Amino acid sequence: MNLRYEIILYWSEEDEAFIAEVPDLPGCVADGETYQEALQNIEIIMQEWIEIAQKLGRTIPEPKQRLKSA
């Protein structure tokens, strides 16, 4: 499964947690008490997002290629 999506990770004072978002997958958000926990949680949520989209017959967006390797 291709999980090469951009992840935005930031600290939320309001939530008192790190928030991880995947802009290419609408509504794909996770949190965690630590930076590492938020990243682990978003990986799980990304997989679940894709699995549910497949079951519902929805199109799964391709990851945006922001950086091109030489």
C-alpha positions in Angstrom: 0.0 0.0 0.0 1.4 3.4 -1.1 1.5 5.6 2.0 3.8 8.3 0.6 1.5 11.2 1.4 2.5 14.5 2.8 1.9 14.7 6.6 1.6 18.1 8.3 2.5 17.8 12.0 2.0 20.6 14.5 1.4 21.3 18.2 -2.1 22.4 19.2 -2.3 24.5 22.4 -6.0 24.1 22.4 -5.9 20.3 22.2 -2.6 20.0 24.2 -1.5 17.4 21.7 0.5 17.0 18.5 -1.8 17.0 15.4 -1.0 15.1 12.2 -3.0 15.8 9.0 -2.8 14.4 5.5 -4.0 17.1 3.1 -4.5 14.7 0.2 -6.9 12.5 2.2 -9.8 14.7 3.4 -10.6 14.3 7.1 -7.5 12.1 7.7 -6.3 13.5 11.0 -4.7 12.0 14.2 -3.2 13.2 17.4 -0.7 12.1 20.0 0.9 13.2 23.2 4.3 13.1 21.5 5.5 13.9 18.0 6.3 10.1 17.5 2.9 9.0 18.8 1.1 11.4 16.4 3.1 10.0 13.5 2.3 6.4 14.5 -1.4 7.2 14.8 -1.6 8.9 11.5 -0.1 5.9 9.7 -2.8 3.8 11.1 -5.5 6.3 10.2 -4.1 6.6 6.6 -4.4 2.8 6.2 -7.9 2.8 7.6 -8.9 5.8 5.4 -7.7 4.0 2.2 -9.3 0.6 3.2 -12.7 2.3 3.9 -12.5 4.3 0.6 -11.8 1.0 -1.3 -14.7 -0.8 0.3 -17.0 2.2 -0.6 -15.7 2.2 -4.1 -14.3 5.7 -3.8 -11.4 7.1 -5.7 -8.2 7.2 -3.6 -6.1 10.3 -4.4 -2.6 9.8 -5.6 0.1 11.3 -3.4 1.3 14.7 -4.6 4.9 14.5 -5.7 6.3 17.7 -4.1 9.9 16.6 -4.3 11.4 14.9 -7.4 14.4 12.6 -6.9 17.2 13.0 -9.3 
